[in-house]
């Protein structure tokens, strides 16, 4: 299918419309297209659920104050709070923040590269649901996470599947069935490529695991 980039259509427009559709119980599938032309479906409605398969291992690894970067509607924050673990979410989307707060999550509308509370003191950081792609430059994002972590902190990141192609650069995203797409910078990182990115970011990979068809890794400061 041919996609059309519409002037003025931004990533937030597509993201927030998908969240509104998910909130209303409607189909909210998105199509992410890489710079190499490969496409995959993202189900934005899953972000609005209380839990999705594969979350458990991620949550169990959080044993103290946790910052969820790109938290969306706040499902991981609420799950952590139910387990007695303090958690804060940040997201640039006003719609995501509104939904998350309505569901009881503590969320700030902030950019991860802007001013954030707890700088250099967080016990855990989360980059779930592919958010290692934020900004389209994994090294810059990982270095920012290193700044936010405490000396004994841990970053838990979701990765693309093993054996897939890592990439970074100009991508596009659109609602399924809609030819109008927004372009933005994004990235995907396969497990095999994470160690090299971590090394130049003052981090090291301490663990990788797979759960429910999803791939994850834990990183610690060097």
HELIX and SHEET records of a PDB file:
HELIX    1   1 UNK A   11  UNK A   23  1                                  13    
HELIX    2   2 UNK A   44  UNK A   48  5                                   5    
HELIX    3   3 UNK A   55  UNK A   60  1                                   6    
HELIX    4   4 UNK A   75  UNK A   82  1                                   8    
HELIX    5   5 UNK A   94  UNK A  102  1                                   9    
HELIX    6   6 UNK A  131  UNK A  136  5                                   6    
HELIX    7   7 UNK A  138  UNK A  148  1                                  11    
HELIX    8   8 UNK A  191  UNK A  199  1                                   9    
SHEET    1   A 5 UNK A   4  UNK A   5  0                                        
SHEET    2   A 5 UNK A 180  UNK A 188  1                                        
SHEET    3   A 5 UNK A 167  UNK A 175 -1                                        
SHEET    4   A 5 UNK A  29  UNK A  33 -1                                        
SHEET    5   A 5 UNK A  39  UNK A  43 -1                                        
SHEET    1   B 7 UNK A 107  UNK A 109  0                                        
SHEET    2   B 7 UNK A  87  UNK A  91  1                                        
SHEET    3   B 7 UNK A  66  UNK A  69  1                                        
SHEET    4   B 7 UNK A 122  UNK A 127  1                                        
SHEET    5   B 7 UNK A 149  UNK A 159  1                                        
SHEET    6   B 7 UNK A 214  UNK A 221 -1                                        
SHEET    7   B 7 UNK A 203  UNK A 211 -1                                        
END                                                                             
